[in-house]
Amino acid sequence: MNYSRIREILSPHFAQILEYSYFSNELGMIYGNPNVFLLAMHHSMPPFVIDDYRMGVFVGGEARISINLVERNLSPGTLVFLGPGTIINPIHFGENLELYGIGLFADFPMPFAKEQMPSAFNGQVRDFQIKVDESDIITARHFIDTIWHLVHQPDYNRQTLSSIVAAMMYHYDGLYRKHIDLVKASQSREQTIFDRFIYLVNQHATREHQIGFYADKMCLNEHYLGTVIRQASGITAKEWIDRALIEHIKIELKYSDKPIVQISEEMNFPNPSFFSKYFKRLTNQTPLEYKLSN
């Protein structure tokens, strides 16, 4: 779901959404009214992957979305960050949604070099959604309001915009690190193991399909890891790996022009026949049937 795809979806509706959205080849914004977001969801059969940085504030209504395999319930007072590679699968949107947020597309002049990114944005974290104090929400809104007003000025200063985005990223980073410190102080060992496992699955499932790889990465016994994951989530470790792998396969089948043989190879299957049988067993469709239906 990159800039080109978003523009393709929204271009017929620009006249109706101009009041509460902004799009350029560098930056996209949602300003209160969620219809832009809902249009994008409606015209993109889930799951889909984003390839940019997105930061937002959830102000009104409720939503339930699977983000990188984990189901999240979003409610007012939530800061949201989605990083490159995040897989989104919307489940339910309630009424009276109110969202404010920005997306930094590929042409945006990022305020940091990759190695200087605040820790929440340097690739160690793919996404987060955290409840914060009202004062922190107000601060985040001030950043978004300032960016909104700036981009609507003729010939706005791009360096000023980049600096404001940097300040907003530092704000999000500080709140995320504070949140993580609190979580670590109260979280059980089992939940910590589960969170680490899901992070690794999101990183490696396209190439590594067996639990043994993840147990080795976590320096744990394979049986012990499987037991902890099942106790923590009610789902086996292999099922989590399969879920991630199927999501990635669906995205490739829908949004790329790659031949099925190539997708099979890239997903580390021994041969296309095994790939097709695996996909059909978990989706009740062959890869070709799924590709044609989408």
Buried (B, 14 or more C-beta within 10 A) or exposed (E): BBBEBBBEBBEEBEEEBEEBBBBEEBBBBBBBBBBBBBBBBEBBEBBBBBBBBBBBBBBBBBBEBBBBBBEBEBBBBBBBBBBBBBBBBBEEBEEEBBBBBBBBBEEBEBBBEEEEBBEBBBEEBBBBBBBBEEEBBEBBEBBBEBBBEBBEEEEEEBEEBBEBBBBBBBBBBBBBEEBBEEEEEEEEEBBBBBBBBBBBBBBBBBEBBEBEBBBEBBEBEBEEBBBBBBEBBEEBBBBBBBBBBBBBBBBBBBBEEEEBEEBBBBBEBEEBEEBBEBBBEBBEBBBEBBBEEE
